[in-house]
Amino acid sequence: MQIRLLQAADLPAICQIYNQGIGSGNATFETRLRTEADLQSWLEQLDQYPVLVLEQQGRVTGFAALSPYRSRDCYRGIAEFSIYLDPTVQGKGYGLPLLQALLQQAQQQGFWKVLSRIFTFNKASRALCQKAGFREVGIYEKHAQLKGQWLDVAVVEYLIPTNQNGEQQ
């Protein structure tokens, strides 16, 4: 198993894994399948918002990405994250090292908080976040509709350790 930064050659595999997540109805409110061109911008933002890939025996089997939280300057130190695994490797313990590596990248980039929203019924993702040190802040009820059904999401956050002066440790 290798965890590394996204490369252009990874886009077809990442696109497929992301689209599997969209199709599952367990990972995102998104319904429009992505193309490699849609994900091209991730390569251009790697220095600010890293995307890590999980590679096993030369095959990309997952990815974890940071993305902007809000556009206001006061939120520049907060990033949203997403993590997607190929269905063939879900539940086999690969998500935790991938998410931990992403949190290390977030700290190196100077972020003080990483957060996400997870469907309340997605017990595996909620458990993964708990293992990685996230806390559940609360539940957004009726956050959005997917296939005509209102869904709730759990809000999770990870605070990157800082000293008394607010500087990262």
ZAMARKE-20612 format. One record per atom (N, C-alpha, C, O, CB): residue in one letter; atom name; y, x, z. Coordinates in steps of 0.02 Angstrom, whole numbers. Glycine has a CB too. Layout:
BEGIN
(A CA (Y X Z))
...
END
This chain:
BEGIN
(M N (-59 42 0))
(M CA (0 0 0))
(M C (62 44 0))
(M O (67 93 38))
(M CB (0 -48 61))
(Q N (109 27 -43))
(Q CA (173 63 -47))
(Q C (229 12 -47))
(Q O (224 -40 -81))
(Q CB (176 109 -110))
(I N (282 26 -9))
(I CA (342 -15 -10))
(I C (398 29 -36))
(I O (410 83 -10))
(I CB (359 -44 62))
(R N (432 5 -88))
(R CA (484 45 -120))
(R C (538 0 -149))
(R O (530 -61 -152))
(R CB (453 90 -176))
(L N (592 31 -172))
(L CA (646 -7 -204))
(L C (624 -35 -271))
(L O (584 -5 -306))
(L CB (708 37 -212))
(L N (651 -91 -288))
(L CA (640 -123 -352))
(L C (659 -77 -410))
(L O (710 -42 -407))
(L CB (679 -188 -356))
(Q N (619 -78 -462))
(Q CA (633 -43 -524))
(Q C (631 -93 -581))
(Q O (602 -147 -575))
(Q CB (582 16 -536))
(A N (662 -76 -636))
(A CA (665 -122 -694))
(A C (595 -143 -716))
(A O (585 -201 -735))
(A CB (701 -89 -752))
(A N (547 -98 -713))
(A CA (479 -114 -735))
(A C (445 -167 -690))
(A O (395 -196 -710))
(A CB (437 -51 -737))
(D N (473 -179 -631))
(D CA (445 -228 -584))
(D C (466 -299 -599))
(D O (436 -346 -573))
(D CB (464 -210 -513))
(L N (516 -308 -641))
(L CA (545 -375 -651))
(L C (494 -427 -674))
(L O (496 -484 -649))
(L CB (600 -371 -701))
(P N (448 -412 -721))
(P CA (399 -464 -740))
(P C (356 -487 -681))
(P O (345 -547 -673))
(P CB (354 -437 -794))
(A N (333 -441 -640))
(A CA (291 -460 -582))
(A C (332 -498 -530))
(A O (308 -548 -503))
(A CB (259 -398 -550))
(I N (393 -475 -517))
(I CA (436 -508 -468))
(I C (451 -579 -492))
(I O (450 -626 -452))
(I CB (501 -468 -458))
(C N (466 -586 -555))
(C CA (481 -652 -584))
(C C (421 -699 -575))
(C O (430 -757 -557))
(C CB (499 -645 -659))
(Q N (362 -674 -588))
(Q CA (302 -716 -581))
(Q C (291 -737 -508))
(Q O (276 -795 -494))
(Q CB (241 -678 -607))
(I N (299 -690 -462))
(I CA (289 -705 -391))
(I C (342 -755 -367))
(I O (326 -802 -331))
(I CB (292 -640 -349))
(Y N (404 -744 -388))
(Y CA (458 -790 -369))
(Y C (444 -860 -396))
(Y O (451 -910 -360))
(Y CB (527 -765 -395))
(N N (423 -864 -458))
(N CA (409 -929 -488))
(N C (349 -964 -456))
(N O (347 -1025 -452))
(N CB (396 -921 -563))
(Q N (301 -925 -431))
(Q CA (246 -955 -394))
(Q C (272 -986 -329))
(Q O (251 -1040 -310))
(Q CB (191 -902 -378))
(G N (319 -951 -297))
(G CA (350 -978 -236))
(G C (389 -1041 -250))
(G O (387 -1088 -210))
(G CB (396 -926 -206))
(I N (425 -1043 -305))
(I CA (462 -1103 -324))
(I C (413 -1161 -336))
(I O (423 -1217 -313))
(I CB (506 -1091 -387))
(G N (360 -1146 -373))
(G CA (311 -1198 -390))
(G C (272 -1224 -330))
(G O (249 -1281 -330))
(G CB (263 -1171 -440))
(S N (264 -1182 -279))
(S CA (224 -1203 -221))
(S C (258 -1258 -181))
(S O (224 -1299 -149))
(S CB (212 -1143 -175))
(G N (324 -1260 -182))
(G CA (360 -1309 -142))
(G C (363 -1291 -68))
(G O (384 -1332 -27))
(G CB (329 -1377 -149))
(N N (340 -1230 -50))
(N CA (339 -1209 20))
(N C (392 -1158 37))
(N O (401 -1141 96))
(N CB (271 -1181 36))
(A N (428 -1132 -13))
(A CA (469 -1074 0))
(A C (544 -1084 -13))
(A O (585 -1049 17))
(A CB (446 -1019 -41))
(T N (563 -1130 -56))
(T CA (632 -1134 -76))
(T C (648 -1204 -103))
(T O (605 -1240 -126))
(T CB (649 -1082 -129))
(F N (712 -1222 -98))
(F CA (735 -1284 -129))
(F C (744 -1276 -204))
(F O (750 -1326 -240))
(F CB (800 -1306 -97))
(E N (743 -1215 -228))
(E CA (750 -1202 -300))
(E C (695 -1237 -338))
(E O (638 -1240 -315))
(E CB (750 -1127 -315))
(T N (712 -1264 -395))
(T CA (661 -1296 -438))
(T C (661 -1266 -508))
(T O (612 -1273 -545))
(T CB (674 -1371 -442))
(R N (715 -1231 -527))
(R CA (719 -1201 -593))
(R C (683 -1134 -592))
(R O (701 -1089 -554))
(R CB (793 -1192 -616))
(L N (632 -1128 -634))
(L CA (596 -1064 -638))
(L C (643 -1010 -664))
(L O (687 -1023 -704))
(L CB (534 -1071 -683))
(R N (633 -950 -640))
(R CA (675 -893 -658))
(R C (645 -854 -717))
(R O (585 -855 -729))
(R CB (684 -847 -598))
(T N (690 -821 -752))
(T CA (670 -775 -806))
(T C (686 -704 -782))
(T O (723 -695 -733))
(T CB (707 -792 -874))
(E N (659 -656 -816))
(E CA (675 -586 -800))
(E C (750 -574 -806))
(E O (779 -536 -766))
(E CB (636 -538 -846))
(A N (782 -605 -855))
(A CA (854 -597 -864))
(A C (892 -623 -803))
(A O (943 -595 -783))
(A CB (878 -634 -927))
(D N (867 -677 -772))
(D CA (898 -704 -712))
(D C (898 -654 -655))
(D O (944 -652 -614))
(D CB (863 -768 -690))
(L N (846 -613 -652))
(L CA (838 -566 -596))
(L C (868 -497 -611))
(L O (869 -454 -567))
(L CB (764 -559 -579))
(Q N (891 -487 -671))
(Q CA (919 -422 -691))
(Q C (976 -400 -645))
(Q O (983 -341 -631))
(Q CB (944 -426 -763))
(S N (1016 -447 -622))
(S CA (1073 -429 -579))
(S C (1051 -397 -514))
(S O (1089 -360 -483))
(S CB (1115 -492 -564))
(W N (989 -410 -492))
(W CA (965 -378 -431))
(W C (965 -302 -439))
(W O (980 -267 -391))
(W CB (894 -403 -415))
(L N (949 -278 -498))
(L CA (949 -205 -509))
(L C (1019 -176 -503))
(L O (1027 -119 -480))
(L CB (920 -190 -579))
(E N (1069 -214 -522))
(E CA (1138 -191 -521))
(E C (1167 -191 -451))
(E O (1219 -160 -439))
(E CB (1181 -234 -567))
(Q N (1136 -225 -403))
(Q CA (1162 -231 -335))
(Q C (1120 -195 -283))
(Q O (1131 -204 -223))
(Q CB (1168 -303 -317))
(L N (1071 -155 -305))
(L CA (1025 -123 -258))
(L C (1060 -80 -206))
(L O (1036 -74 -149))
(L CB (974 -81 -296))
(D N (1115 -49 -225))
(D CA (1150 -6 -177))
(D C (1181 -45 -120))
(D O (1193 -18 -66))
(D CB (1203 34 -212))
(Q N (1195 -109 -131))
(Q CA (1224 -151 -79))
(Q C (1174 -201 -49))
(Q O (1173 -213 11))
(Q CB (1283 -189 -107))
(Y N (1131 -230 -93))
(Y CA (1082 -280 -71))
(Y C (1013 -259 -96))
(Y O (993 -278 -151))
(Y CB (1101 -351 -97))
(P N (978 -219 -56))
(P CA (913 -193 -78))
(P C (861 -247 -90))
(P O (861 -299 -57))
(P CB (887 -144 -26))
(V N (818 -233 -137))
(V CA (759 -273 -150))
(V C (700 -225 -146))
(V O (697 -177 -184))
(V CB (762 -311 -220))
(L N (654 -239 -101))
(L CA (595 -197 -93))
(L C (535 -231 -124))
(L O (528 -293 -122))
(L CB (582 -182 -19))
(V N (491 -192 -153))
(V CA (429 -219 -181))
(V C (370 -191 -142))
(V O (371 -134 -118))
(V CB (423 -203 -256))
(L N (319 -232 -138))
(L CA (255 -212 -109))
(L C (209 -198 -168))
(L O (196 -241 -210))
(L CB (225 -268 -61))
(E N (184 -137 -171))
(E CA (140 -117 -225))
(E C (72 -98 -196))
(E O (68 -60 -148))
(E CB (170 -59 -267))
(Q N (20 -123 -227))
(Q CA (-48 -107 -206))
(Q C (-88 -88 -268))
(Q O (-95 -128 -315))
(Q CB (-81 -167 -169))
(Q N (-115 -28 -267))
(Q CA (-156 -3 -323))
(Q C (-121 -14 -390))
(Q O (-152 -36 -438))
(Q CB (-224 -38 -323))
(G N (-56 3 -393))
(G CA (-18 -2 -454))
(G C (5 -71 -473))
(G O (35 -81 -526))
(G CB (-58 26 -509))
(R N (-8 -120 -430))
(R CA (10 -190 -445))
(R C (61 -215 -393))
(R O (50 -208 -333))
(R CB (-53 -236 -445))
(V N (116 -243 -416))
(V CA (166 -272 -371))
(V C (139 -339 -346))
(V O (122 -383 -385))
(V CB (235 -281 -407))
(T N (135 -345 -279))
(T CA (107 -405 -249))
(T C (155 -442 -204))
(T O (137 -492 -172))
(T CB (45 -387 -210))
(G N (217 -418 -200))
(G CA (266 -452 -159))
(G C (333 -419 -163))
(G O (340 -363 -189))
(G CB (243 -455 -87))
(F N (383 -454 -137))
(F CA (450 -424 -133))
(F C (488 -456 -75))
(F O (474 -512 -54))
(F CB (488 -433 -199))
(A N (538 -419 -51))
(A CA (584 -443 0))
(A C (653 -422 -22))
(A O (663 -365 -44))
(A CB (566 -416 72))
(A N (701 -467 -17))
(A CA (768 -454 -43))
(A C (822 -474 6))
(A O (815 -523 43))
(A CB (777 -492 -109))
(L N (875 -435 5))
(L CA (936 -454 40))
(L C (985 -482 -11))
(L O (985 -462 -69))
(L CB (967 -393 78))
(S N (1025 -530 11))
(S CA (1076 -559 -33))
(S C (1137 -576 9))
(S O (1132 -579 70))
(S CB (1049 -623 -70))
(P N (1193 -587 -24))
(P CA (1254 -603 14))
(P C (1246 -668 54))
(P O (1212 -714 33))
(P CB (1315 -610 -33))
(Y N (1277 -669 113))
(Y CA (1277 -729 154))
(Y C (1334 -775 135))
(Y O (1323 -833 117))
(Y CB (1281 -711 229))
(R N (1394 -751 139))
(R CA (1455 -788 121))
(R C (1503 -738 89))
(R O (1497 -678 99))
(R CB (1487 -824 184))
(S N (1551 -764 53))
(S CA (1598 -721 16))
(S C (1657 -696 59))
(S O (1690 -648 41))
(S CB (1625 -757 -44))
(R N (1670 -728 116))
(R CA (1727 -708 158))
(R C (1715 -639 188))
(R O (1658 -622 206))
(R CB (1738 -760 215))
(D N (1768 -599 192))
(D CA (1763 -530 217))
(D C (1732 -526 287))
(D O (1696 -479 302))
(D CB (1830 -498 218))
(C N (1746 -575 329))
(C CA (1722 -572 398))
(C C (1646 -575 402))
(C O (1617 -558 454))
(C CB (1752 -628 439))
(Y N (1612 -596 348))
(Y CA (1539 -601 347))
(Y C (1506 -545 308))
(Y O (1445 -549 295))
(Y CB (1519 -668 318))
(R N (1543 -494 289))
(R CA (1514 -440 248))
(R C (1455 -405 281))
(R O (1413 -376 247))
(R CB (1567 -389 231))
(G N (1451 -407 347))
(G CA (1396 -374 383))
(G C (1335 -417 394))
(G O (1289 -398 430))
(G CB (1421 -350 448))
(I N (1335 -476 363))
(I CA (1278 -522 370))
(I C (1246 -529 301))
(I O (1280 -538 251))
(I CB (1301 -591 398))
(A N (1180 -526 300))
(A CA (1143 -535 237))
(A C (1090 -588 247))
(A O (1063 -596 302))
(A CB (1110 -468 214))
(E N (1077 -625 195))
(E CA (1020 -671 194))
(E C (960 -633 168))
(E O (968 -585 130))
(E CB (1035 -736 152))
(F N (901 -654 187))
(F CA (842 -621 160))
(F C (794 -674 134))
(F O (794 -732 154))
(F CB (807 -578 213))
(S N (753 -651 88))
(S CA (697 -691 64))
(S C (638 -644 55))
(S O (646 -585 42))
(S CB (714 -729 -3))
(I N (579 -672 62))
(I CA (518 -633 54))
(I C (466 -677 19))
(I O (456 -735 38))
(I CB (491 -608 124))
(Y N (435 -649 -31))
(Y CA (385 -685 -70))
(Y C (324 -640 -80))
(Y O (331 -581 -97))
(Y CB (414 -709 -138))
(L N (266 -668 -70))
(L CA (204 -632 -81))
(L C (161 -669 -132))
(L O (161 -730 -134))
(L CB (165 -623 -15))
(D N (127 -631 -173))
(D CA (79 -660 -219))
(D C (27 -699 -177))
(D O (6 -675 -124))
(D CB (44 -605 -263))
(P N (7 -758 -199))
(P CA (-41 -797 -160))
(P C (-105 -759 -143))
(P O (-137 -775 -92))
(P CB (-59 -860 -198))
(T N (-125 -711 -183))
(T CA (-186 -674 -170))
(T C (-181 -628 -109))
(T O (-232 -606 -83))
(T CB (-205 -632 -230))
(V N (-120 -614 -85))
(V CA (-113 -569 -27))
(V C (-81 -604 33))
(V O (-71 -573 85))
(V CB (-71 -509 -46))
(Q N (-64 -668 26))
(Q CA (-35 -704 82))
(Q C (-85 -709 139))
(Q O (-145 -718 128))
(Q CB (-12 -774 60))
(G N (-59 -703 200))
(G CA (-101 -709 259))
(G C (-144 -649 275))
(G O (-188 -653 317))
(G CB (-144 -768 252))
(K N (-131 -593 241))
(K CA (-172 -533 251))
(K C (-135 -476 286))
(K O (-158 -419 287))
(K CB (-198 -508 185))
(G N (-76 -491 315))
(G CA (-40 -442 354))
(G C (8 -398 316))
(G O (32 -349 344))
(G CB (-88 -400 388))
(Y N (23 -414 253))
(Y CA (68 -372 214))
(Y C (141 -392 222))
(Y O (186 -352 208))
(Y CB (49 -375 141))
(G N (154 -453 243))
(G CA (222 -476 250))
(G C (260 -440 304))
(G O (319 -424 295))
(G CB (222 -549 265))
(L N (229 -425 361))
(L CA (264 -393 416))
(L C (289 -324 398))
(L O (349 -311 409))
(L CB (218 -389 477))
(P N (249 -278 371))
(P CA (277 -213 354))
(P C (331 -218 300))
(P O (378 -179 300))
(P CB (222 -166 330))
(L N (325 -265 254))
(L CA (375 -274 203))
(L C (441 -298 234))
(L O (494 -272 217))
(L CB (351 -324 149))
(L N (438 -346 278))
(L CA (498 -372 311))
(L C (528 -319 356))
(L O (589 -312 358))
(L CB (482 -436 351))
(Q N (487 -282 393))
(Q CA (513 -228 435))
(Q C (549 -175 394))
(Q O (601 -149 415))
(Q CB (456 -196 476))
(A N (522 -158 337))
(A CA (555 -109 293))
(A C (621 -136 268))
(A O (670 -99 262))
(A CB (509 -91 233))
(L N (624 -201 253))
(L CA (687 -231 231))
(L C (739 -229 287))
(L O (798 -216 274))
(L CB (676 -304 208))
(L N (718 -241 349))
(L CA (765 -238 405))
(L C (791 -167 414))
(L O (849 -157 432))
(L CB (730 -262 470))
(Q N (749 -117 403))
(Q CA (772 -47 406))
(Q C (824 -34 352))
(Q O (875 0 365))
(Q CB (713 2 398))
(Q N (813 -60 293))
(Q CA (861 -53 238))
(Q C (927 -88 257))
(Q O (981 -61 244))
(Q CB (833 -83 173))
(A N (922 -146 288))
(A CA (982 -183 308))
(A C (1023 -141 357))
(A O (1084 -138 353))
(A CB (964 -251 339))
(Q N (989 -110 405))
(Q CA (1023 -68 454))
(Q C (1057 -9 419))
(Q O (1114 8 434))
(Q CB (974 -44 508))
(Q N (1022 22 373))
(Q CA (1050 79 336))
(Q C (1111 58 295))
(Q O (1156 99 284))
(Q CB (997 110 290))
(Q N (1112 -3 272))
(Q CA (1168 -28 232))
(Q C (1227 -50 276))
(Q O (1281 -65 250))
(Q CB (1146 -87 190))
(G N (1218 -50 342))
(G CA (1272 -67 388))
(G C (1276 -141 406))
(G O (1326 -162 435))
(G CB (1335 -47 358))
(F N (1225 -179 390))
(F CA (1225 -249 410))
(F C (1212 -255 485))
(F O (1174 -215 513))
(F CB (1172 -290 370))
(W N (1243 -303 518))
(W CA (1230 -314 589))
(W C (1186 -376 601))
(W O (1162 -386 657))
(W CB (1296 -322 626))
(K N (1176 -416 549))
(K CA (1134 -475 557))
(K C (1101 -491 490))
(K O (1131 -484 437))
(K CB (1176 -535 582))
(V N (1038 -513 495))
(V CA (1001 -538 437))
(V C (975 -607 456))
(V O (951 -618 511))
(V CB (941 -489 418))
(L N (982 -654 410))
(L CA (961 -722 426))
(L C (929 -756 366))
(L O (931 -732 309))
(L CB (1021 -763 450))
(S N (899 -813 380))
(S CA (870 -853 327))
(S C (859 -924 353))
(S O (868 -938 412))
(S CB (803 -823 302))
(R N (840 -967 306))
(R CA (821 -1036 323))
(R C (751 -1046 296))
(R O (736 -1029 239))
(R CB (872 -1089 293))
(I N (708 -1074 338))
(I CA (637 -1082 321))
(I C (618 -1155 331))
(I O (636 -1186 381))
(I CB (591 -1035 365))
(F N (581 -1182 283))
(F CA (557 -1251 292))
(F C (521 -1256 359))
(F O (482 -1211 377))
(F CB (511 -1272 234))
(T N (534 -1309 396))
(T CA (503 -1315 462))
(T C (427 -1319 458))
(T O (392 -1300 506))
(T CB (530 -1377 498))
(F N (400 -1342 403))
(F CA (327 -1347 396))
(F C (295 -1281 374))
(F O (234 -1276 372))
(F CB (310 -1401 346))
(N N (335 -1230 358))
(N CA (309 -1165 336))
(N C (293 -1122 398))
(N O (330 -1076 414))
(N CB (359 -1129 289))
(K N (239 -1139 430))
(K CA (219 -1105 492))
(K C (207 -1030 483))
(K O (223 -991 527))
(K CB (157 -1138 521))
(A N (179 -1010 426))
(A CA (165 -939 414))
(A C (230 -899 412))
(A O (233 -845 442))
(A CB (126 -931 348))
(S N (280 -923 377))
(S CA (344 -886 373))
(S C (380 -885 440))
(S O (410 -835 458))
(S CB (389 -917 320))
(R N (376 -940 476))
(R CA (408 -941 542))
(R C (373 -892 590))
(R O (407 -858 628))
(R CB (406 -1012 571))
(A N (307 -889 587))
(A CA (270 -842 629))
(A C (285 -770 609))
(A O (292 -727 652))
(A CB (194 -856 624))
(L N (290 -757 545))
(L CA (307 -690 521))
(L C (375 -668 549))
(L O (382 -612 573))
(L CB (308 -687 444))
(C N (424 -712 545))
(C CA (490 -695 571))
(C C (489 -682 646))
(C O (522 -636 671))
(C CB (540 -751 555))
(Q N (451 -722 681))
(Q CA (445 -711 754))
(Q C (415 -643 768))
(Q O (439 -607 812))
(Q CB (402 -767 786))
(K N (362 -624 732))
(K CA (331 -558 741))
(K C (379 -502 726))
(K O (375 -449 757))
(K CB (269 -552 698))
(A N (424 -513 678))
(A CA (471 -461 658))
(A C (532 -457 704))
(A O (575 -414 695))
(A CB (494 -473 587))
(G N (536 -502 754))
(G CA (591 -499 802))
(G C (648 -547 789))
(G O (701 -543 821))
(G CB (618 -431 804))
(F N (640 -592 741))
(F CA (690 -644 730))
(F C (687 -695 785))
(F O (635 -704 818))
(F CB (680 -677 661))
(R N (742 -730 796))
(R CA (742 -787 840))
(R C (761 -848 800))
(R O (800 -844 752))
(R CB (791 -777 900))
(E N (733 -904 819))
(E CA (752 -967 788))
(E C (814 -993 822))
(E O (815 -1005 883))
(E CB (695 -1020 790))
(V N (867 -1002 783))
(V CA (931 -1025 809))
(V C (932 -1100 817))
(V O (961 -1126 865))
(V CB (988 -1002 763))
(G N (899 -1135 772))
(G CA (898 -1207 774))
(G C (871 -1236 710))
(G O (845 -1200 667))
(G CB (968 -1235 788))
(I N (877 -1301 704))
(I CA (852 -1337 646))
(I C (910 -1371 611))
(I O (949 -1407 642))
(I CB (797 -1389 667))
(Y N (915 -1360 546))
(Y CA (960 -1400 505))
(Y C (919 -1459 480))
(Y O (871 -1451 443))
(Y CB (991 -1358 444))
(E N (938 -1519 500))
(E CA (903 -1579 479))
(E C (930 -1602 412))
(E O (989 -1595 397))
(E CB (910 -1635 532))
(K N (884 -1630 371))
(K CA (903 -1655 305))
(K C (948 -1604 269))
(K O (1002 -1621 245))
(K CB (940 -1723 312))
(H N (924 -1543 265))
(H CA (965 -1489 236))
(H C (975 -1499 162))
(H O (1029 -1488 136))
(H CB (932 -1421 249))
(A N (923 -1520 128))
(A CA (927 -1534 56))
(A C (864 -1572 36))
(A O (818 -1580 75))
(A CB (935 -1468 13))
(Q N (864 -1595 -26))
(Q CA (806 -1632 -50))
(Q C (765 -1588 -97))
(Q O (793 -1549 -136))
(Q CB (827 -1697 -86))
(L N (700 -1596 -93))
(L CA (654 -1565 -140))
(L C (606 -1619 -163))
(L O (572 -1650 -123))
(L CB (616 -1504 -107))
(K N (604 -1630 -227))
(K CA (562 -1682 -257))
(K C (575 -1750 -225))
(K O (529 -1789 -212))
(K CB (487 -1663 -249))
(G N (640 -1763 -213))
(G CA (660 -1828 -186))
(G C (649 -1838 -112))
(G O (659 -1893 -86))
(G CB (624 -1880 -221))
(Q N (629 -1785 -77))
(Q CA (615 -1791 -5))
(Q C (663 -1745 34))
(Q O (670 -1687 18))
(Q CB (541 -1773 11))
(W N (694 -1773 86))
(W CA (737 -1733 129))
(W C (693 -1685 170))
(W O (642 -1706 198))
(W CB (780 -1777 175))
(L N (714 -1622 174))
(L CA (677 -1573 213))
(L C (722 -1540 264))
(L O (781 -1528 252))
(L CB (645 -1520 167))
(D N (693 -1525 322))
(D CA (727 -1488 375))
(D C (711 -1414 367))
(D O (658 -1396 341))
(D CB (707 -1514 445))
(V N (756 -1372 391))
(V CA (744 -1300 390))
(V C (758 -1271 459))
(V O (804 -1293 494))
(V CB (786 -1265 336))
(A N (719 -1220 477))
(A CA (732 -1181 537))
(A C (777 -1123 518))
(A O (764 -1088 468))
(A CB (665 -1156 571))
(V N (830 -1112 556))
(V CA (874 -1056 544))
(V C (850 -998 589))
(V O (843 -1005 649))
(V CB (950 -1075 560))
(V N (838 -941 557))
(V CA (816 -882 594))
(V C (866 -825 584))
(V O (897 -819 531))
(V CB (745 -859 570))
(E N (874 -785 637))
(E CA (919 -727 632))
(E C (889 -667 667))
(E O (851 -673 715))
(E CB (988 -744 662))
(Y N (907 -609 641))
(Y CA (887 -546 670))
(Y C (951 -506 681))
(Y O (987 -492 633))
(Y CB (836 -507 625))
(L N (965 -489 743))
(L CA (1024 -449 758))
(L C (1004 -375 759))
(L O (960 -354 796))
(L CB (1055 -469 827))
(I N (1038 -336 718))
(I CA (1024 -265 715))
(I C (1055 -232 776))
(I O (1114 -242 789))
(I CB (1051 -233 648))
(P N (1016 -192 812))
(P CA (1040 -163 875))
(P C (1104 -122 866))
(P O (1110 -81 820))
(P CB (986 -120 905))
(T N (1152 -134 911))
(T CA (1214 -97 912))
(T C (1227 -73 983))
(T O (1198 -99 1031))
(T CB (1273 -140 884))
(N N (1272 -23 990))
(N CA (1291 0 1056))
(N C (1350 -42 1082))
(N O (1368 -92 1050))
(N CB (1309 76 1056))
(Q N (1379 -23 1139))
(Q CA (1432 -63 1169))
(Q C (1495 -65 1126))
(Q O (1535 -111 1133))
(Q CB (1449 -34 1237))
(N N (1503 -17 1082))
(N CA (1561 -16 1038))
(N C (1549 -54 973))
(N O (1592 -56 929))
(N CB (1580 55 1022))
(G N (1491 -86 967))
(G CA (1474 -124 907))
(G C (1447 -81 851))
(G O (1437 -105 795))
(G CB (1534 -160 883))
(E N (1436 -16 865))
(E CA (1409 29 814))
(E C (1333 25 816))
(E O (1302 18 868))
(E CB (1434 103 826))
(Q N (1304 29 757))
(Q CA (1231 26 752))
(Q C (1199 87 786))
(Q O (1225 143 783))
(Q CB (1209 22 680))
(Q N (1143 74 817))
(Q CA (1107 127 851))
(Q C (1059 161 804))
(Q O (1023 207 823))
(Q CB (1069 101 912))
END
